[in-house]
């Protein structure tokens, strides 16, 4: 799995929505939660955060790791809930 696909999967797991109306060839664009701003995922795993692409900043590695960890935690919670006995 590439860094880009890991970040995309994590963002989708965390409930971020793709923004198909945002046109860019270099990035996959997601709407930021709360509807303000965007997240841009690059082909080599770069993550940019902000409003329009020209007004963004690069996310730190610790921020990306935290996103990936939150997504993994959510996936584990879903698995545990599915496996729990029903009353």
Protein Blocks (a to p, Z undefined) as FASTA:
>chain_A
ZZklmmmmmmmmnopacdfklgcfkbccdddehhiacddddfkopacedddfklcccddf
klmmmmmmmmmmmmmmmmmmmmpccZZ
